Amino acid sequence: MNQIQPFSSSLASIDQAPNQHSFTVNYLINSCGFPFEKAITASKYTNFETSEKPDSVIAFLCNHGFTKTQASILIRKFPHVLVFNPEKSILPKLEFFKSKGFSSTDVVKILSLTPKLLQRSLDNQIIPSFEFVKNLIGSEERTLSAIKSVAGRPLLVGLESRMAPNVDTLREVDVPDAKIAFLLTYQARTFITSCERFRQIVEEVKGMGFNPMRVSFVLAVHALSSMSKAVWEKKIEVYKKWDLSEDEILGAFGKYPWFMMVSEDKITRVMDFLVNKMGLESSCVSKRPQLLSLSFEKRTVPRCLVYQALQAKGLIKNPKISFSPMMESPEKRFIAKVVELAKEEAPELLKLYEKNLALAN
């Protein structure tokens, strides 16, 4: 079978294409790399009889920082762009992003991931949303970071329909603007949640006893907004299989909301390793929920092996060496306070640690 190359010059006929849209279907397949069925679907609302307009869009994108592959990705996600007037509908948005400090690479990435931004009104949607985010965050640099982190999606959602009402919901329960700005900077997708669902989540988080003045409140809101009720319940059940009570699970979530952001697979792997391989009590994890968010391969396993080596030599009695701080310490502190501290009694520790760390990379 011959592989179709995006942006090839061939417009070979496709026998199965609908007659009224056969040129469009051919073009989408041969020039943009569309699968046949998707080309048929796209041709129903993106129709053209010559290649002049779509060719001009492709050329425009490639002349403004897109590679052929990136342009193809954008078009496959949003084929309607092929009938746009590039100078009127695309260029002003590119110029706006660059005027605000986004690099060409940033703009290409944002539009490749969220191409429907090209469909939104610059004056009525994109600019007001950008200014709203910037006014709340208070720094243009952090605003750029927030928008890049979620591929511009806060600019895609209606300011009046979702973002502003969700911010107001947080303010109603006395969440400070600084904490709202924190959430918007690092987890902006939270504000895309529908207003009704967002309000329910805020009330639920408040009912759990989270303090609206603390950053854990907005992190808990983010955690709940990122999963369905069914997924939440599944994770509760996975923890319960390791003999954690619901009170222990919710208590761990209260201490560290990321506790419930971990995938079911990772929960199982980490709990199995800590309980069955390390011999720890399940309650150790609920008391130190940060353990679940550590990299399993690059942090948990290598450091646990060091811990076991220390344990075998009877060095765990050293009050400066204990399990949870040892696992959670930054790399330099771990080397200095654990490996170097035990260097005389266990000189092989550094080699053991580096060997297992290398296996994870």
SERO-4910 file (N, C-alpha, C, O; in steps of 0.05 Angstrom, whole numbers):
BEGIN
 pado doro    nc1    nc2    nc3   cac1   cac2   cac3    cc1    cc2    cc3    oc1    oc2    oc3
  Met    A     17    -24      0      0      0      0     18     25      0     36     27     16
  Asn    A     11     44    -18     27     69    -18     18     87      4     -6     90      9
  Gln    A     38     98     18     31    116     40     26    144     30     41    154     13
  Ile    A      4    156     39     -2    184     30     15    203     46     15    202     71
  Gln    A     28    221     32     45    241     45     30    267     48     19    277     28
  Pro    A     29    280     72     17    306     74     29    326     56     54    327     53
  Phe    A     13    342     43     22    364     25     36    354      0     52    368    -12
  Ser    A     29    329     -9     39    320    -34     24    335    -56      2    345    -51
  Ser    A     35    336    -80     22    351   -102      1    334   -116    -14    345   -132
  Ser    A      1    308   -111    -17    290   -125    -46    294   -116    -51    296    -92
  Leu    A    -64    295   -135    -92    296   -129   -106    273   -142   -126    276   -157
  Ala    A    -95    249   -138   -106    225   -150   -136    222   -142   -143    228   -120
  Ser    A   -152    212   -160   -180    209   -155   -186    188   -134   -171    168   -132
  Ile    A   -207    192   -119   -216    172    -99   -244    163   -109   -263    178   -108
  Asp    A   -245    138   -118   -270    129   -130   -294    130   -111   -316    135   -120
  Gln    A   -288    126    -85   -311    125    -66   -320    153    -58   -341    155    -44
  Ala    A   -307    174    -65   -314    201    -56   -341    209    -66   -348    203    -89
  Pro    A   -356    224    -50   -382    234    -60   -377    253    -83   -358    269    -82
  Asn    A   -393    252   -104   -389    268   -128   -388    297   -122   -370    311   -133
  Gln    A   -406    307   -105   -408    336   -101   -384    347    -86   -378    370    -87
  His    A   -369    329    -71   -347    339    -55   -321    324    -63   -302    323    -47
  Ser    A   -320    311    -86   -298    294    -93   -271    309    -93   -251    298    -84
  Phe    A   -270    334   -103   -246    349   -103   -236    354    -75   -212    351    -68
  Thr    A   -254    363    -57   -247    368    -29   -236    343    -16   -216    345     -2
  Val    A   -250    321    -19   -241    296     -7   -213    288    -17   -196    281     -1
  Asn    A   -209    290    -43   -183    284    -54   -161    302    -42   -139    293    -35
  Tyr    A   -168    327    -40   -148    347    -30   -141    341     -1   -118    340      7
  Leu    A   -162    336     15   -157    331     44   -140    306     48   -123    305     65
  Ile    A   -144    286     31   -129    261     34   -100    264     24    -81    258     38
  Asn    A    -98    274     -1    -72    275    -14    -54    299     -6    -30    297     -6
  Ser    A    -66    321      2    -51    344      9    -49    349     39    -31    363     48
  Cys    A    -67    337     54    -66    342     83    -64    317    100    -63    319    125
  Gly    A    -64    294     87    -60    269    102    -84    259    118    -81    244    137
  Phe    A   -108    267    109   -132    258    123   -137    229    118   -133    219     95
  Pro    A   -147    213    138   -157    187    132   -183    190    115   -196    211    117
  Phe    A   -190    170    100   -212    172     81   -238    180     95   -252    199     86
  Glu    A   -245    166    116   -271    171    129   -272    200    141   -293    213    139
  Lys    A   -250    209    152   -249    236    163   -251    257    141   -262    278    145
  Ala    A   -239    250    118   -241    269     95   -269    272     86   -278    293     79
  Ile    A   -284    249     85   -312    250     77   -328    268     96   -343    285     88
  Thr    A   -324    264    122   -338    280    143   -331    309    140   -349    326    140
  Ala    A   -305    315    138   -296    343    136   -307    357    111   -312    381    112
  Ser    A   -309    342     90   -318    355     65   -347    365     66   -355    381     49
  Lys    A   -362    355     85   -390    364     88   -392    393     97   -412    406     92
  Tyr    A   -372    402    111   -373    430    120   -348    446    113   -345    470    120
  Thr    A   -330    434     98   -307    448     87   -305    441     58   -292    421     51
  Asn    A   -318    456     41   -319    449     13   -307    470     -5   -312    494     -1
  Phe    A   -291    462    -24   -279    480    -44   -275    465    -70   -272    441    -70
  Glu    A   -275    480    -92   -274    467   -119   -248    470   -132   -243    457   -153
  Thr    A   -230    487   -121   -203    490   -132   -184    490   -108   -192    493    -85
  Ser    A   -159    487   -114   -139    486    -92   -128    513    -85   -111    516    -67
  Glu    A   -138    534    -98   -126    561    -93   -128    570    -64   -108    577    -52
  Lys    A   -151    569    -52   -154    578    -25   -140    560     -5   -125    570     12
  Pro    A   -145    534     -5   -130    517     14   -100    518     11    -85    518     31
  Asp    A    -90    520    -14    -62    522    -19    -51    548     -6    -29    548      5
  Ser    A    -66    569     -7    -57    595      4    -56    593     35    -38    605     47
  Val    A    -75    578     47    -74    575     76    -50    559     85    -36    566    104
  Ile    A    -45    537     70    -21    520     77      4    536     73     22    535     91
  Ala    A      6    551     51     31    567     47     34    588     68     56    593     78
  Phe    A     11    600     76     12    620     97     23    609    123     41    620    136
  Leu    A     12    586    132     21    573    157     51    566    155     66    571    175
  Cys    A     59    555    133     88    548    130    106    572    129    130    570    136
  Asn    A     95    595    121    111    619    120    111    634    147    125    654    151
  His    A     95    623    166     93    636    193    101    617    215     89    617    236
  Gly    A    121    600    210    133    584    231    124    555    233    136    540    248
  Phe    A    103    548    218     94    520    219    110    503    201    116    511    178
  Thr    A    118    479    210    129    459    191    105    447    176     82    451    184
  Lys    A    111    432    155     89    419    140     73    400    158     49    398    157
  Thr    A     88    386    176     75    367    194     57    382    213     34    373    218
  Gln    A     66    404    225     50    419    244     26    431    231      4    431    242
  Ala    A     29    441    206      6    452    192    -14    430    186    -38    434    188
  Ser    A     -4    406    179    -22    384    174    -38    376    199    -62    370    197
  Ile    A    -24    376    222    -38    369    247    -60    390    253    -82    382    260
  Leu    A    -54    415    250    -74    436    255    -98    432    236   -121    434    245
  Ile    A    -92    427    211   -114    425    192   -131    400    197   -156    401    194
  Arg    A   -119    378    205   -134    354    210   -152    358    235   -174    346    237
  Lys    A   -143    375    254   -160    380    277   -182    400    271   -204    400    282
  Phe    A   -176    419    252   -194    441    247   -194    446    216   -184    467    208
  Pro    A   -206    428    201   -205    431    171   -218    456    160   -211    465    139
  His    A   -236    468    176   -250    492    166   -230    515    161   -237    534    146
  Val    A   -206    514    173   -186    535    169   -179    537    139   -169    558    131
  Leu    A   -182    516    124   -175    516     96   -191    535     79   -183    542     56
  Val    A   -214    544     89   -230    564     74   -228    592     85   -242    610     77
  Phe    A   -210    595    105   -206    622    117   -190    640     98   -175    631     80
  Asn    A   -193    666    102   -176    685     89   -152    689    108   -156    702    129
  Pro    A   -128    679    102   -106    680    122    -99    708    132    -94    712    155
  Glu    A    -99    727    114    -91    754    121   -111    767    140   -104    782    158
  Lys    A   -137    761    137   -158    773    154   -164    757    179   -169    768    200
  Ser    A   -163    730    177   -173    713    199   -151    702    216   -155    696    240
  Ile    A   -127    698    204   -105    685    219    -83    704    227    -75    704    250
  Leu    A    -74    721    209    -52    739    215    -56    757    239    -38    758    255
  Pro    A    -80    770    242    -83    787    266    -79    772    292    -69    784    312
  Lys    A    -87    747    293    -84    731    318    -55    724    323    -45    725    345
  Leu    A    -41    717    301    -12    712    304      2    737    314     19    735    332
  Glu    A     -5    760    303      8    785    311      1    792    340     18    802    355
  Phe    A    -23    786    349    -31    792    376    -14    775    396     -3    786    415
  Phe    A    -13    749    391      3    732    408     32    741    410     43    742    432
  Lys    A     43    747    387     72    755    387     75    782    401     96    787    414
  Ser    A     55    800    398     57    826    412     57    824    442     67    841    456
  Lys    A     45    802    452     43    797    481     68    782    492     70    778    516
  Gly    A     86    774    474    110    761    484    112    731    478    132    719    486
  Phe    A     92    720    465     94    692    457    114    689    435    114    705    416
  Ser    A    132    669    436    151    664    415    136    650    392    114    641    395
  Ser    A    149    650    368    137    636    345    132    607    352    112    595    344
  Thr    A    151    595    367    147    567    375    123    563    393    108    544    390
  Asp    A    119    582    411     96    582    429     70    583    413     51    568    418
  Val    A     69    601    394     45    606    379     38    581    362     15    573    361
  Val    A     58    569    350     53    545    334     43    522    352     24    508    345
  Lys    A     55    519    376     46    498    394     17    503    403      1    484    403
  Ile    A     11    527    411    -15    534    421    -36    528    399    -57    516    405
  Leu    A    -31    538    375    -51    535    354    -53    506    343    -74    498    334
  Ser    A    -31    491    345    -32    463    337    -49    447    356    -63    429    348
  Leu    A    -47    454    382    -63    440    402    -92    450    405   -110    435    410
  Thr    A    -95    476    400   -121    488    403   -128    505    379   -130    530    381
  Pro    A   -131    493    355   -134    508    330   -160    524    329   -162    543    313
  Lys    A   -180    516    345   -205    531    344   -203    560    354   -222    576    352
  Leu    A   -180    567    366   -175    595    373   -176    612    348   -183    636    349
  Leu    A   -169    600    325   -170    615    300   -198    623    292   -203    641    275
  Gln    A   -218    609    303   -246    614    297   -258    635    315   -279    647    309
  Arg    A   -244    641    338   -255    660    357   -249    688    349   -229    694    336
  Ser    A   -267    706    357   -263    735    352   -240    746    368   -238    742    392
  Leu    A   -221    759    354   -198    771    368   -208    792    388   -199    793    411
  Asp    A   -225    810    378   -233    833    394   -253    826    416   -253    836    438
  Asn    A   -272    808    410   -293    801    428   -287    778    447   -300    775    468
  Gln    A   -268    762    440   -262    738    456   -233    736    466   -229    736    490
  Ile    A   -214    735    447   -187    730    455   -174    752    472   -163    747    493
  Ile    A   -177    777    462   -164    799    477   -177    803    505   -163    805    524
  Pro    A   -204    804    507   -216    807    534   -209    785    553   -204    790    576
  Ser    A   -208    760    543   -200    738    560   -171    740    569   -165    734    592
  Phe    A   -154    748    551   -126    751    558   -123    772    580   -108    768    599
  Glu    A   -136    795    576   -134    817    596   -146    808    623   -136    816    644
  Phe    A   -168    793    622   -180    783    647   -160    766    663   -156    770    687
  Val    A   -147    747    649   -128    730    661   -104    746    672    -95    742    694
  Lys    A    -95    765    656    -72    781    664    -78    798    688    -61    801    707
  Asn    A   -102    810    689   -109    827    712   -111    810    738   -105    820    759
  Leu    A   -120    786    735   -122    769    759    -95    759    768    -89    759    792
  Ile    A    -79    750    749    -52    739    756    -33    762    764    -16    758    782
  Gly    A    -36    785    751    -20    808    759      8    810    746     22    829    752
  Ser    A     15    792    729     41    792    716     38    782    688     27    760    684
  Glu    A     48    797    668     46    787    641     62    762    636     54    744    621
  Glu    A     85    760    649    102    736    646     88    711    656     88    690    643
  Arg    A     75    713    680     60    690    691     35    685    675     26    662    673
  Thr    A     24    705    663      0    702    646      8    685    621     -7    667    613
  Leu    A     31    692    609     40    676    586     44    647    594     37    629    579
  Ser    A     56    643    617     62    616    627     36    601    631     33    577    623
  Ala    A     15    614    643    -10    601    648    -24    593    622    -35    571    619
  Ile    A    -24    611    603    -37    606    577    -23    584    561    -36    567    549
  Lys    A      4    585    562     19    565    548     15    537    560     14    517    546
  Ser    A     12    536    587     11    510    600    -14    494    592    -14    470    594
  Val    A    -35    508    583    -59    494    575    -66    502    546    -90    502    538
  Ala    A    -45    507    530    -48    512    501    -70    532    494    -85    529    475
  Gly    A    -72    553    510    -90    575    503   -119    570    509   -136    586    501
  Arg    A   -126    548    522   -154    541    526   -170    562    542   -194    565    536
  Pro    A   -158    576    561   -174    597    574   -184    619    555   -203    632    561
  Leu    A   -170    622    532   -178    642    513   -200    631    494   -213    646    480
  Leu    A   -204    605    495   -224    592    478   -252    593    491   -272    595    477
  Val    A   -252    590    518   -277    589    532   -288    617    536   -273    636    541
  Gly    A   -314    620    535   -327    646    538   -321    659    565   -324    646    586
  Leu    A   -311    683    564   -304    697    588   -329    701    606   -327    696    630
  Glu    A   -351    709    595   -375    714    610   -390    688    617   -404    687    637
  Ser    A   -386    667    601   -401    643    605   -389    624    625   -403    609    638
  Arg    A   -362    625    628   -349    606    646   -327    618    664   -329    617    688
  Met    A   -307    630    651   -284    638    667   -291    658    689   -285    653    712
  Ala    A   -303    680    682   -310    700    702   -329    690    723   -325    695    747
  Pro    A   -351    675    716   -369    665    737   -354    645    756   -360    645    780
  Asn    A   -336    629    745   -322    610    762   -303    624    782   -299    616    804
  Val    A   -291    646    772   -274    662    790   -292    674    812   -284    675    835
  Asp    A   -315    684    804   -334    696    824   -343    675    844   -346    682    868
  Thr    A   -346    650    836   -354    629    854   -333    625    876   -340    622    899
  Leu    A   -308    626    868   -286    623    888   -286    647    907   -282    644    931
  Arg    A   -290    671    896   -290    695    913   -313    695    933   -311    705    955
  Glu    A   -336    683    925   -359    682    942   -354    666    968   -366    671    989
  Val    A   -335    647    966   -329    631    990   -303    640   1002   -290    626   1018
  Asp    A   -295    665    995   -272    679   1008   -245    668   1000   -226    670   1016
  Val    A   -243    656    976   -216    649    967   -202    674    957   -213    689    941
  Pro    A   -178    680    968   -164    705    960   -156    705    931   -151    684    919
  Asp    A   -155    729    919   -147    731    891   -120    718    886   -115    707    865
  Ala    A   -102    720    906    -75    709    903    -76    678    899    -61    667    883
  Lys    A    -95    665    913    -98    636    910   -112    629    883   -105    609    871
  Ile    A   -131    646    875   -144    642    849   -123    646    827   -123    630    808
  Ala    A   -106    666    830    -85    670    810    -65    647    809    -56    640    788
  Phe    A    -60    635    832    -42    611    833    -55    588    816    -41    576    800
  Leu    A    -80    584    821    -94    562    806    -95    569    776    -91    551    760
  Leu    A   -100    594    769   -101    602    741    -74    599    728    -72    594    704
  Thr    A    -53    604    743    -25    603    733    -17    574    727     -5    569    706
  Tyr    A    -23    557    746    -12    529    744    -32    508    735    -24    487    725
  Gln    A    -58    514    738    -78    494    730   -102    509    717   -125    506    726
  Ala    A    -96    524    696   -117    541    684   -141    526    673   -163    536    671
  Arg    A   -136    500    666   -158    485    654   -181    481    674   -204    475    666
  Thr    A   -176    485    700   -197    482    720   -220    501    714   -244    494    718
  Phe    A   -214    525    704   -235    545    700   -252    540    675   -271    554    670
  Ile    A   -245    519    660   -260    512    636   -285    495    644   -303    492    629
  Thr    A   -285    485    669   -307    469    679   -333    485    677   -333    509    682
  Ser    A   -355    472    671   -381    486    669   -387    499    696   -380    488    717
  Cys    A   -401    521    696   -407    537    720   -422    521    741   -416    522    765
  Glu    A   -442    505    732   -457    490    751   -440    469    765   -441    466    789
  Arg    A   -424    454    749   -406    434    760   -385    447    778   -379    436    799
  Phe    A   -375    470    770   -354    483    785   -365    491    813   -351    488    833
  Arg    A   -389    502    813   -401    510    839   -405    486    857   -401    488    881
  Gln    A   -414    464    846   -418    439    861   -391    430    874   -390    422    897
  Ile    A   -370    432    858   -344    423    867   -334    441    890   -324    431    910
  Val    A   -338    467    887   -329    486    908   -344    481    934   -332    481    955
  Glu    A   -370    476    932   -386    470    956   -377    444    968   -375    441    993
  Glu    A   -370    424    952   -361    398    962   -334    401    976   -330    390    998
  Val    A   -316    416    964   -290    421    977   -293    436   1003   -279    429   1023
  Lys    A   -310    455   1003   -315    470   1028   -327    451   1049   -320    453   1073
  Gly    A   -345    433   1041   -357    414   1059   -337    394   1071   -342    383   1092
  Met    A   -315    390   1056   -295    371   1066   -277    384   1088   -261    371   1100
  Gly    A   -281    410   1092   -266    423   1113   -241    438   1104   -225    447   1120
  Phe    A   -237    440   1077   -214    455   1067   -217    485   1074   -239    496   1073
  Asn    A   -195    498   1081   -195    526   1087   -192    542   1062   -172    540   1048
  Pro    A   -212    559   1055   -210    575   1030   -186    593   1029   -179    602   1007
  Met    A   -174    600   1052   -151    618   1052   -125    604   1045   -105    617   1041
  Arg    A   -126    577   1043   -101    562   1038   -101    552   1009   -123    547    997
  Val    A    -78    548    998    -75    539    970    -87    511    967    -94    503    945
  Ser    A    -87    495    988    -98    468    986   -128    468    977   -137    449    965
  Phe    A   -142    490    983   -170    492    975   -172    492    945   -188    476    933
  Val    A   -157    509    931   -159    510    902   -147    485    889   -156    477    867
  Leu    A   -128    473    902   -117    448    891   -137    426    893   -139    409    875
  Ala    A   -153    426    914   -174    406    917   -196    411    896   -207    392    885
  Val    A   -202    436    890   -221    442    869   -211    432    842   -226    420    827
  His    A   -185    436    837   -173    426    812   -175    396    811   -182    385    790
  Ala    A   -168    383    833   -168    353    833   -196    342    827   -199    324    810
  Leu    A   -217    353    839   -244    344    834   -254    351    806   -269    336    794
  Ser    A   -245    373    796   -254    382    769   -241    365    747   -250    365    724
  Ser    A   -219    352    754   -204    338    733   -213    309    729   -204    295    712
  Met    A   -233    300    745   -242    273    743   -272    271    748   -284    289    761
  Ser    A   -285    251    737   -313    247    741   -318    234    769   -299    225    782
  Lys    A   -342    234    778   -349    222    803   -343    192    802   -334    181    822
  Ala    A   -347    180    779   -341    151    777   -312    145    780   -304    125    793
  Val    A   -295    162    769   -266    158    771   -257    162    800   -241    147    811
  Trp    A   -268    182    813   -263    187    841   -270    162    858   -254    154    875
  Glu    A   -293    151    853   -302    128    869   -284    104    863   -279     88    882
  Lys    A   -275    101    838   -257     78    832   -231     81    847   -220     61    857
  Lys    A   -220    105    849   -195    109    864   -199    104    894   -181     92    907
  Ile    A   -222    112    904   -228    106    932   -227     75    936   -216     66    956
  Glu    A   -239     61    918   -240     31    920   -213     19    918   -207     -1    932
  Val    A   -196     30    901   -168     19    899   -153     23    925   -139      5    934
  Tyr    A   -156     46    937   -143     51    963   -154     32    985   -139     22   1002
  Lys    A   -180     28    984   -192     11   1004   -182    -18   1002   -181    -32   1022
  Lys    A   -174    -27    978   -164    -54    975   -137    -57    990   -129    -80    996
  Trp    A   -125    -35    997   -100    -35   1012   -106    -29   1042    -88    -20   1056
  Asp    A   -130    -34   1050   -138    -32   1078   -138     -3   1089   -134      1   1113
  Leu    A   -141     16   1071   -144     43   1080   -174     49   1083   -190     42   1065
  Ser    A   -182     61   1105   -210     68   1109   -217     93   1093   -199    108   1084
  Glu    A   -243     98   1089   -250    123   1075   -241    147   1090   -234    167   1078
  Asp    A   -242    147   1116   -233    169   1132   -203    174   1128   -195    197   1126
  Glu    A   -188    153   1126   -159    156   1121   -154    167   1093   -136    184   1090
  Ile    A   -169    158   1074   -166    167   1047   -173    197   1045   -158    212   1033
  Leu    A   -196    205   1056   -204    233   1055   -185    250   1071   -180    273   1065
  Gly    A   -174    239   1093   -155    253   1109   -129    259   1094   -118    280   1095
  Ala    A   -120    238   1078    -97    242   1061   -102    262   1040    -84    279   1033
  Phe    A   -126    262   1028   -133    281   1008   -133    310   1020   -124    329   1007
  Gly    A   -142    312   1044   -142    338   1058   -114    349   1063   -110    373   1061
  Lys    A    -96    331   1068    -68    339   1072    -54    346   1046    -38    365   1044
  Tyr    A    -61    331   1025    -47    333   1000    -65    325    977    -67    302    970
  Pro    A    -79    345    965    -99    338    945    -89    322    921   -105    308    908
  Trp    A    -63    323    915    -52    308    893    -55    278    898    -52    261    880
  Phe    A    -60    270    923    -64    242    930    -85    228    913    -82    205    907
  Met    A   -106    243    905   -127    232    889   -123    237    859   -140    229    843
  Met    A   -101    251    852    -96    256    824    -80    233    811    -77    232    786
  Val    A    -69    216    828    -52    194    818    -70    173    803    -93    169    812
  Ser    A    -60    162    782    -76    142    767    -80    117    784    -65    111    802
  Glu    A   -101    102    777   -107     77    791    -83     57    789    -77     43    808
  Asp    A    -71     57    765    -48     39    761    -25     46    779    -12     29    791
  Lys    A    -19     72    782      3     80    799     -3     75    828     15     67    843
  Ile    A    -28     80    836    -35     74    864    -29     45    870    -16     39    891
  Thr    A    -37     27    852    -32     -2    857     -2     -8    857      7    -23    875
  Arg    A     13      3    838     42     -3    837     56      6    862     72     -8    874
  Val    A     50     31    870     64     43    894     56     28    919     73     21    936
  Met    A     30     23    923     21     10    947     32    -19    948     40    -28    970
  Asp    A     33    -33    926     43    -60    925     73    -60    933     82    -77    949
  Phe    A     88    -41    922    116    -39    928    122    -33    958    138    -45    971
  Leu    A    108    -12    967    113     -3    995    103    -23   1016    116    -27   1036
  Val    A     80    -35   1010     68    -54   1030     81    -82   1028     90    -93   1048
  Asn    A     82    -92   1003     91   -120   1000    121   -123    998    133   -142   1007
  Lys    A    135   -103    985    164   -105    982    179    -92   1005    199   -102   1014
  Met    A    168    -70   1015    182    -55   1036    171    -62   1064    184    -56   1084
  Gly    A    148    -75   1065    137    -83   1091    126    -61   1107    124    -63   1132
  Leu    A    118    -39   1094    106    -16   1109     76    -20   1113     63    -35   1098
  Glu    A     65     -7   1133     36     -7   1138     23     11   1118     35     32   1110
  Ser    A     -1      4   1109    -16     21   1090    -19     49   1102    -19     69   1087
  Ser    A    -23     51   1128    -28     77   1141     -4     96   1137     -7    120   1140
  Cys    A     20     85   1132     43    102   1127     38    120   1103     46    143   1103
  Val    A     24    109   1083     19    125   1059     -2    146   1065      0    168   1055
  Ser    A    -23    139   1080    -44    159   1085    -33    181   1103    -43    204   1102
  Lys    A    -13    175   1119     -1    196   1136     18    213   1121     22    237   1127
  Arg    A     31    202   1100     50    216   1083     41    214   1054     54    201   1038
  Pro    A     18    226   1047      7    222   1020     25    232    997     21    224    974
  Gln    A     45    249   1004     63    258    983     78    235    970     88    237    947
  Leu    A     81    212    985     95    189    974     83    180    947     97    169    930
  Leu    A     57    184    944     44    175    919     51    192    895     49    182    872
  Ser    A     59    216    899     64    234    876     93    232    867    100    244    846
  Leu    A    110    218    881    138    216    873    141    198    849    124    180    845
  Ser    A    161    202    833    166    184    810    172    156    820    191    153    836
  Phe    A    157    137    812    161    110    821    188     99    814    202     88    830
  Glu    A    195    102    788    220     90    778    245    107    787    266     95    793
  Lys    A    242    133    787    266    150    791    269    159    820    291    168    828
  Arg    A    249    156    837    252    165    865    245    142    884    262    134    901
  Thr    A    221    130    882    212    111    902    230     86    902    241     79    923
  Val    A    234     73    879    249     48    879    278     52    886    288     37    904
  Pro    A    293     70    873    322     73    880    326     80    910    344     69    922
  Arg    A    310     98    921    314    106    948    305     84    968    317     82    990
  Cys    A    285     69    961    277     47    978    299     26    980    303     14   1001
  Leu    A    313     22    958    335      2    958    357     12    976    370     -4    990
  Val    A    362     38    976    382     49    995    373     46   1023    388     39   1041
  Tyr    A    347     51   1028    335     48   1055    339     19   1064    346     14   1087
  Gln    A    333     -1   1047    336    -29   1054    365    -36   1061    371    -51   1079
  Ala    A    384    -24   1045    413    -29   1051    421    -18   1078    436    -30   1093
  Leu    A    410      6   1084    416     18   1110    404      1   1133    415     -3   1154
  Gln    A    379     -9   1127    365    -25   1147    381    -51   1153    383    -59   1176
  Ala    A    391    -63   1131    407    -88   1135    432    -84   1151    441   -103   1165
  Lys    A    443    -60   1151    467    -54   1166    460    -42   1194    478    -35   1209
  Gly    A    435    -41   1200    427    -31   1226    430     -1   1229    433      9   1252
  Leu    A    430     14   1207    435     43   1208    410     60   1208    411     84   1211
  Ile    A    387     47   1207    362     62   1207    357     74   1235    341     92   1238
  Lys    A    370     64   1255    367     74   1282    378    103   1284    371    118   1303
  Asn    A    394    111   1265    404    138   1264    381    157   1263    365    156   1244
  Pro    A    377    175   1282    354    193   1283    353    212   1259    332    223   1253
  Lys    A    375    216   1245    375    234   1222    366    220   1197    363    233   1176
  Ile    A    362    194   1198    354    179   1175    327    165   1181    325    147   1197
  Ser    A    305    175   1168    279    162   1171    266    161   1144    273    176   1125
  Phe    A    247    143   1141    236    135   1114    224    159   1099    234    165   1077
  Ser    A    203    171   1109    189    192   1094    206    215   1086    207    223   1062
  Pro    A    221    228   1105    239    250   1097    260    241   1076    267    256   1058
  Met    A    269    217   1079    289    206   1061    278    205   1033    292    211   1013
  Met    A    252    197   1031    240    194   1005    233    221    992    235    225    968
  Glu    A    226    241   1009    216    266    999    238    287    995    233    308    983
  Ser    A    262    283   1006    283    303   1005    291    308    976    291    290    960
  Pro    A    299    333    970    310    340    944    336    323    940    348    314    959
  Glu    A    343    320    915    366    302    908    392    309    923    404    291    935
  Lys    A    399    334    923    425    342    936    424    336    966    443    327    978
  Arg    A    401    342    978    398    338   1007    399    308   1013    411    299   1033
  Phe    A    387    292    996    387    263   1000    415    252    999    423    236   1016
  Ile    A    431    261    979    459    251    977    475    260   1002    490    244   1013
  Ala    A    471    285   1009    487    296   1031    479    285   1059    496    278   1075
  Lys    A    453    282   1063    443    275   1090    439    245   1094    436    236   1117
  Val    A    438    230   1072    434    201   1075    458    185   1065    471    171   1081
  Val    A    464    188   1040    486    173   1029    513    180   1041    528    163   1050
  Glu    A    519    206   1043    545    215   1054    546    210   1084    567    203   1094
  Leu    A    523    212   1098    523    208   1127    530    179   1134    541    174   1155
  Ala    A    522    161   1116    528    133   1122    551    122   1106    555     98   1104
  Lys    A    568    140   1095    589    132   1077    609    113   1090    619     94   1078
  Glu    A    616    118   1115    636    102   1129    626     73   1134    640     54   1129
  Glu    A    601     71   1143    589     45   1149    580     30   1124    580      5   1124
  Ala    A    572     45   1103    562     32   1079    572     47   1054    558     62   1041
  Pro    A    598     43   1048    610     58   1026    598     52    998    602     67    979
  Glu    A    585     29    996    574     21    970    547     34    964    536     30    942
  Leu    A    536     50    983    510     61    979    507     79    954    488     76    939
  Leu    A    527     96    950    526    114    927    525     98    901    510    105    883
  Lys    A    541     78    898    542     62    874    515     48    870    504     46    848
  Leu    A    504     37    892    478     24    891    457     43    881    440     36    864
  Tyr    A    457     67    893    436     86    886    439     95    856    420     95    842
  Glu    A    464    101    848    468    111    821    462     89    801    452     95    779
  Lys    A    467     64    807    461     41    789    431     39    785    422     37    762
  Asn    A    416     40    806    387     37    804    374     62    791    353     60    778
  Leu    A    386     85    796    376    109    783    380    108    753    363    116    738
  Ala    A    404     97    745    410     95    717    391     76    703    383     80    680
  Leu    A    382     55    717    364     35    705    336     48    699    322     39    681
  Ala    A    330     69    714    304     82    711    304    102    688    283    110    678
  Asn    A    328    110    679    330    131    658    334    118    630    336    132    610
***
